[in-house]
């Protein structure tokens, strides 16, 4: 199958549209009724799996787990075991967690957000120099699919490759603001290191050698890593559209630096959507489809989406930490037994991406549909 060289229709820059002063969004951005954000009940029955206590739960006060990594590196073994347990529970029950004291400098995190905010506020002519195509998606973009007439998301983005280093081309990165390339190079190095530390924790919690997941991804120098910077302009009708449609991440793991002032990420929990409340100086980490496969579904890749705001723009940095694209990914032998057979067939990451592009349904069901392919 040949990759599409060009977009099927003229690109609509959402930021320009939002800044034009419109009071109603174009029809191209209006989601079907069933997909729109909506005011939901403030309680969720416990049968949805929030806890085992026979009471209803206040949705507004629920957040994904927040885990402090500081105790992992101290001398108290009990505290370390408790932290590992919390990570394990988050991966099995939520597929998402926020992490504090992760080792990445807080000023660097702030600088990474700010240089990209500055980029998106450059004149449109400066940004269009980096306009992308569906061939690689690398560069400045405003849509993620190539279906003509598709309903669009209310967002622009910049996508770049970071690992392996052979794919890293800083000439394709914005030259404005002047500090952007240096800041993102330093930021990328630190987030890659964090990803390696998290893979070790996940491996240990699965009862595997601590380097199992890293080796399954191809090793430190061969992992695939890329950055998508999302810009969600303020929207005059946020109840009709989404910044990013419901999906699960096809790769290994995502390390998200959220906007520090505006919430937007929502995680599916049963039949409800939970709005994540970002903690200052924390990263949001979520399990992707490839780790769900490697863990034989012990860890969960969970459906999520992004809502938009009528008063404020929002910027987030999603760092995708993926297996080398040509390695076979399949359930770990140690996690397969007669009582728990392998749930997924062997498939490379490249093959999986092609599968979901051509055959797989949308949303979380893309990885679940693999079970029928065995």
N, C-alpha and C positions, 0 to 999 in steps of 0.2 A: 504494500500500500504506500503510495507516494504522499509525502507531506504537502499540505496546501501552501502555496507560495504567497498568496495574497488574501486579504480579508474579502469576504463575499460582497461587501457593501461599504459605503463611506463610513469612517469612524466618527462617532460622536464623543467629543471630550466632555465628560460629565462636569468637571470643574468649570469649564467655560459656560456650559449650560446653566449651572447653578448661579454663576456670577452675572448672568445676563438679566437677572431680575424677574424670572418667570414666577408665576404664582401657582401654576399647575404643571405637573411633570408630563412629558410626552407619553403617548400610549405605549411606546416601545419599552417603557420601564415599569409598567403596571403589571404586577404579578397576579396570577389567578387567585381567586378568593381564598382557596385552601392554603396558599403559600404566604399570604400576607401576615405581617405582624398583627397581633390582636391582643386586646386586654383579656387576660386569662384569670381564672379563679385564683384567689390568693391561697388556696389550700390544695394540697395534693394527697390523695389517699396513700397510706403507707404501703399498700400492695404494689405501688410503683417501685418500691425497693429503697426508699430513703433510709429507713431504719426498721427495726423489728418491734418498735413500741406501737401499741394499738391506738395511735392518735393521728390527727391530721397535722400537716406540716405547713408552716407559713412560707410560701414561695418567695416572697419579697426578701426574706431574711436568710435564704439559703445561698451558699457560695460553694464553689468547688474547693476541695481541700487546699489548705495553705500549709506548706511544709518548710521548716527551717533546717537547712543543711549544716548548720554550725555544729550540731552534735555529732555529725558523722566523723568529724576530724578531731574530736576530743578523746580523752582517755577513758571516759566512762562507757563501758561496754553496754550497760543497760540502756543508756540514752541512745547509743548508736543503734541498738536492736529495735528500740521503739521507733526511731526515724525510718529505718528500713521497712518496718511493718507498715507504717503510714504510707510510704511510697507504694508498697505492694497493694494495699487496700485501694489506694487511689487508682492504680492502673487496672485493677480488676473490676472495681465498682463504678468508676467515673470515666476513666480514660483520659482525664485531665487533672492537673494540679498546678498550683502556683508554688514557686520556690524562692525562698529568701536565703541570704548569705551563700550565694551560689559561686562566688569567686570572681565575678565580672565587676569591674569598677563602675560605681554608680555614675560618676561624671562622664564616663565613656558612653554609658547607656543614654544619658541625657543628650550628649553631643550627637549620637547617632540619630536620635529622633529629630533633633533640631536641624541638622544639615539636610535631611530629607524634607522637612517642612519648608525649609528655604527653597529647595529645588522646586517643589510643587507651586511655589509662589513666584517663580521666575516667569518672564514673559512667555507666552505660548510658543513664539518662534524659537526660543532657546530650548524648550522641551521637545519640540517637533524634530529637532536634529537627531533625537534618539528614538524616533518612532519605530515600533517593532512590527514584525510580521508573524503570522502563525507558523512559520517554518521552525523557529526556535523560541518565540515569545520573548527573547531577550531584548530589553529596552523599555521604552515608555509606551504603555498600552492602556486600553479602555474596555477590552472585552476578552473573555477567556474561551470562547467557542467559535466555530466557523459555520454554524448553521445559519443560512440566510433567513432573515425574518425572526430570529430568536428574540425572546424577551431578555432585556439586558439588565445588568446589575448597576446600582448607583455608586460607581467607584471608578477611579483611575488607578494605575499602579506603575511601578518600575520593577522589572525582573532582571536579575543578573546571576550568572554562574560564579561559584566561589571554589568549589572542589569537584573533581581533582584539579590541581593547579594548572594542568594543561588546558583546561577550558576557561581559566580566569583571564579575562582580557580587559584591563583597566581602561583601554581606549574606548570601550563601549560604555563605561561608567560616566556619569555627568561630570563635567569639568567645573561646573558652578553649582553651589558655592565652591570657592577655591579649596577648602579643607575637606571636601566630601570624600575624595578618593583615599586620602590618608586615614581619615576617621573610620571609614567602612572597612578598610583593610585591617586595621587594628581590631575593630569590633568583630569582624568575621573570624579572626584568629582566636579570640577569646571565647566566642560562642561555640566554635568547633571543639575547643578544649572542654567546655561545659558539656557538650553533647557526648563526648567520650566518657566523662565521669558518670553521666546519667545511664549510659549503656551498661557500664559496670554494675551499677546498683540494680538495674533491671535483671541482668544475668544472674547475679547473686540471689535475688529474690525468687527466681525461677528454679533455683537449685542447680544452676549450671556453673561452669567455670566462668570467672569474672570477665574473661575476654571472649566469651562465646559470641555475643551479639556483634561486637566489633569485628571479629573474624568473619562472621556471616555477612557483614556489610562490605568486606573486602580489605579491612585493615585501615589504619589511620591515614595512610597516604592515598588510598584508593576510594574512600567513601565519596558519595555524591552529595554536594551541599550547594544550595542556591538560596537566594534572598528575594522575596517579593515584598516590596514596600507598598502598602495600601494607603490610598488617599480617598477618604469618604467625605465629599463635600456636604455642606448642610443642604437639606432637602425640604422643599415647601410642603410635600405630602408624604412624610415618612411612614404613614400607615398603609401606603399602597405599594411599597417597593422594598427591596433589600439591598444592602451594600454588597453582600455576597450570599448567593443562594445556598441552601442547605446541601451539605456534602460531608463525606469523611475524607481525610487526607490520604492519598494513595501511597505515599512514601513510608519511611520508617518512623520518623518522629518530627514534630514541629516545636521549635522554641520561639515563642512569640513575645516581642516587646510591645506591650499595648500602649495606647495613648494614656498619658498620665492624668488627663482631666475628663475624658468623655468615655463612658462605657458603650459597648456595642456588640461584643461577642456574646452569643447565646449558645448554650450547650443543651442538647436534647436529653431529657430525663423522663422516661416513660412517654406519656402523651403531652408533656409540657416542655416549655423552653425556659431555661434558667439563665438570666442575665448575669454574666461574670462581673464581679466587682473587683477591679484590679487593686492590688496592694502596692503601695509605693515601693519602688526599687526591686520589684519581683518580676520574674519571667513566668509566663504561662507555658506549660509543657503539655503536649498531648500525644497520645499513642497514634501511630498511623497504621494503615492496612498491612504493611509488611511485617511489623512487629506482632500484630494480631495473628498473622499466619505463622511466624516463627514460634510463637508461644502456644500454638494450637488453640487459640481463642481463650487462653487464660487471661491475657491482657486484651482490653477492648479498644477498638478504634471507633470513636463515637461521632455521630452526626452533629454538626454545628453550623451556624450561620451568623451573619452580621446584620444588625439593624442600624438605621441611620437616624440622624438628629436634625430637628428643624432649626436649631439655633447655632450649632457649632460644627465646624469641620473636625475630622478625626484622622490621625495618622497612626499606623501600626507597622511593625517590621516582623514578617514571618520568615524565619530561617528554617528551611527544610533540610533535614538530616537523613540521607537516603542510602540504601545499599548501592554498590557498584551495579551498573545497569545490566551487565551480562551474566551475573551470578545467579544460580538457581536458588530460589527462596522457597523453603518448605518447612513444615513443622519439625522442630528439634526432635531427634530420635529419643532423647531422654524424656520427652514429654508425651510420647506415644506409647500406648499399652493396649491390651486386648479390650479393656474397659473404656479406653479413650483412644480410638483409632485416629489416624491423621484426618483432619477435617478439610484440608485443602490440597490440591495437586501441586507438584513442583512447577514453578514458573519464574522466569527472570523478571526483574522490575520492568525492563523494556517490553516484554511480552504482556505483562499485566497492564501497563499503560495503554498498549494497543488494544487489549481486550476491553477495557472499560470505555475506550474511545469509540469502538466499533460495535460492541455487543452489550457491554454492561449497562444496567439501568442506572438512573441517577440516585444521588443520596447515599445513605449508608448501605443500601442493599448491594452496592457494587462488589464489596468483598464477600458478603454473604452469598452472592450468586455463584461464587467459585465452588461452593460445596456441591452444587449440582453438576459440576464439570468433572468430578472424579470418576 
